[in-house]
Amino acid sequence: MNYVVRSGDTLNSIAARFGVPVQELIRVNNIAYPYYIYVGQNLYIPVTTTPTPTDEVDRRLDRLERRVDALRDDYTKLNDRVDRVESRITRLETRVTRLERPAPPSTPPPPPPRPRPTGTPQPR
């Protein structure tokens, strides 16, 4: 089968798309080192069966679903962390509010001393 190289194609991506080893693509197309390909180049793809698009789509969907699941797990973990941080902030705000309140008097202040008469002392 023949394939025309498109923008963004690499030997690895073409080989993966058609399930052919990269070295086989290089060999059958006589690509010399450093193995450059260019847009518009015709490559012969040695395949025994025609690749079915559904296999490629299924593979991509599976990869996408795994990525979505991983992102969902990350989101859940981050959401839990945010909840814990919000809880700590609430507790700290409560403590700060308590510390900022004036302390209630524990005992009434002692009465002021009584003034002493300034006259002559009295005998006892």
Backbone torsions as a table, in degrees:
resi	resn	phi	psi	omega
1	MET	NA	145.9	178.0
2	ASN	-101.7	147.9	179.8
3	TYR	-138.0	136.0	177.8
4	VAL	-99.5	124.4	-177.7
5	VAL	-65.4	131.9	178.6
6	ARG	-109.0	167.4	178.2
7	SER	-59.8	133.1	179.4
8	GLY	91.7	-10.6	179.1
9	ASP	-72.1	144.8	170.5
10	THR	-128.9	165.1	176.5
11	LEU	-59.5	-39.6	179.2
12	ASN	-63.9	-43.7	-178.0
13	SER	-68.4	-37.3	178.9
14	ILE	-67.2	-43.8	179.2
15	ALA	-61.0	-43.1	179.4
16	ALA	-65.4	-40.4	-178.9
17	ARG	-60.2	-39.1	-176.2
18	PHE	-102.9	2.0	177.4
19	GLY	67.1	38.2	-178.7
20	VAL	-119.2	140.2	175.9
21	PRO	-63.0	142.9	-178.8
22	VAL	-58.8	-42.6	-178.8
23	GLN	-61.4	-32.5	177.8
24	GLU	-68.1	-41.6	175.9
25	LEU	-60.0	-45.1	-179.7
26	ILE	-61.6	-44.2	-176.4
27	ARG	-65.9	-51.3	-174.4
28	VAL	-71.0	-21.7	-179.8
29	ASN	-101.8	4.7	179.2
30	ASN	51.1	47.7	179.5
31	ILE	-87.0	122.1	-178.1
32	ALA	-86.4	156.8	174.9
33	TYR	-58.6	135.9	14.2
34	PRO	-91.1	27.4	171.5
35	TYR	61.2	42.5	177.5
36	TYR	-80.1	142.5	170.6
37	ILE	-126.5	161.5	-177.4
38	TYR	-136.2	156.6	-180.0
39	VAL	-60.9	131.1	179.6
40	GLY	95.3	-10.0	-179.7
41	GLN	-69.5	138.1	176.4
42	ASN	-90.8	126.4	176.9
43	LEU	-117.5	141.6	173.4
44	TYR	-89.3	127.7	179.3
45	ILE	-105.8	113.0	-179.3
46	PRO	-81.0	87.8	178.9
47	VAL	-116.7	146.8	178.4
48	THR	-91.4	-27.5	177.5
49	THR	-128.2	154.6	177.4
50	THR	-74.5	128.8	-179.9
51	PRO	-65.6	138.5	179.2
52	THR	-95.0	131.8	-179.4
53	PRO	-60.9	-28.0	-177.5
54	THR	-66.0	-32.7	176.8
55	ASP	-62.3	-44.4	179.4
56	GLU	-65.0	-43.5	179.8
57	VAL	-64.3	-44.6	179.3
58	ASP	-61.2	-42.3	-179.7
59	ARG	-63.3	-43.3	179.0
60	ARG	-67.0	-39.9	178.4
61	LEU	-63.5	-42.6	177.8
62	ASP	-60.3	-44.7	179.7
63	ARG	-63.5	-41.5	179.3
64	LEU	-64.7	-41.7	178.9
65	GLU	-64.2	-39.7	177.0
66	ARG	-63.2	-40.3	179.9
67	ARG	-66.2	-41.8	178.0
68	VAL	-62.0	-42.9	178.2
69	ASP	-61.6	-42.3	178.9
70	ALA	-64.1	-41.8	178.3
71	LEU	-65.4	-37.8	178.0
72	ARG	-63.8	-41.5	176.8
73	ASP	-62.4	-43.8	178.2
74	ASP	-61.0	-42.3	179.2
75	TYR	-61.2	-44.0	-179.6
76	THR	-62.2	-44.1	179.1
77	LYS	-62.3	-44.8	179.7
78	LEU	-65.4	-38.7	178.6
79	ASN	-63.0	-41.4	176.9
80	ASP	-62.6	-41.7	179.1
81	ARG	-63.4	-41.5	179.0
82	VAL	-62.7	-41.6	178.2
83	ASP	-60.6	-43.0	179.7
84	ARG	-65.4	-40.0	178.9
85	VAL	-65.3	-43.0	178.6
86	GLU	-61.7	-38.5	178.4
87	SER	-64.1	-43.7	178.6
88	ARG	-63.9	-40.1	179.4
89	ILE	-62.4	-43.0	179.5
90	THR	-61.2	-44.3	179.0
91	ARG	-63.6	-41.8	179.4
92	LEU	-65.4	-40.5	177.9
93	GLU	-62.1	-39.0	178.3
94	THR	-63.1	-43.9	-179.8
95	ARG	-64.8	-42.7	-179.9
96	VAL	-63.3	-42.4	179.3
97	THR	-60.7	-42.7	179.3
98	ARG	-64.1	-40.0	-178.7
99	LEU	-72.0	-27.5	-178.1
100	GLU	-80.4	-18.3	179.0
101	ARG	-69.6	143.3	175.8
102	PRO	-67.5	141.2	-179.0
103	ALA	-71.7	136.1	177.9
104	PRO	-70.4	145.1	180.0
105	PRO	-62.3	133.7	-177.1
106	SER	-82.5	-40.6	176.3
107	THR	-135.8	151.7	179.4
108	PRO	-65.7	147.3	180.0
109	PRO	-63.6	148.6	-179.3
110	PRO	-65.8	150.7	179.7
111	PRO	-68.2	150.6	179.4
112	PRO	-65.0	151.5	-179.8
113	PRO	-63.8	147.8	179.9
114	ARG	-76.7	142.2	178.4
115	PRO	-69.7	143.6	178.7
116	ARG	-94.6	145.4	176.3
117	PRO	-67.2	146.9	-177.0
118	THR	-95.8	11.9	-178.9
119	GLY	-79.9	-162.5	-179.6
120	THR	-77.4	147.0	-178.6
121	PRO	-68.4	147.5	-179.9
122	GLN	-91.5	139.2	177.0
123	PRO	-70.2	157.8	-179.1
124	ARG	-106.1	NA	NA
